[in-house]
């Protein structure tokens, strides 16, 4: 479950110590001309790049992220702000927030035809979500690479983030709302993740979408535990 870089050669196959942070900042400044300039590499920005790099690259890369952000009339501020978004401005720090870049790279903020559904609400205060996710990581011992290894740890973190920020999730014939997804994610621990890992490791069938498969196995495992939804066989999804 290794992440790949499809959008920027800047950070391909590099360790944290080899990341060219300034090149990423310069790329943002050169593409996102409608957004506030990033003036430097603050500690929090450096941590955000380190922790989200592989996830961003697996979805297309920094260059694609910045191009899609600049092309979005909503993000770039070219369309009138609704009352709930008055005074809100996207910047590099916001683009590095998982709930933002996942939605951007998956097309949720792409320009819509006139009369189409408005873009999703912008996450202006991520601190509460960040704390909840940190607690989930801690329960799963995802801060200990000696247990999982870097690639597996990052894959699980990305899968958890993707589920946490999904407005809903279609699993077989069921559509799972965000509130239920989040309530189940709070039940995760290292034993459950170990079971998920063994299921994925023992799967002998080809998987076209690794992240989709991993998130589905995670949800199925949690639903099996609670027994309030019918179990959906993995094979019926793929």
Secondary structure, 3 states (H helix, E strand, C coil): CCCCCCCCHHHCCCCHHHCCHHHHHHHHHHHCCCCCCCCCCCHHHHHHHHHHHHHHHHHCCHHHHHHHHHHCHHHHCCCCCCHHHCCCCCCHHHHCCHHHHHHHHCCCCCCCCCCCCCCCCCCCCCHHHHHHHHHHHHHCCCCCHHHHCHHHHHHHHHHHHHHHHCCEEEECCEEEEHHHHHHHHCCCCHHHHHHHHHHHHHCCCCCCCHHHHHHHHHHHHHHHHHCCCCCCCHHHCC
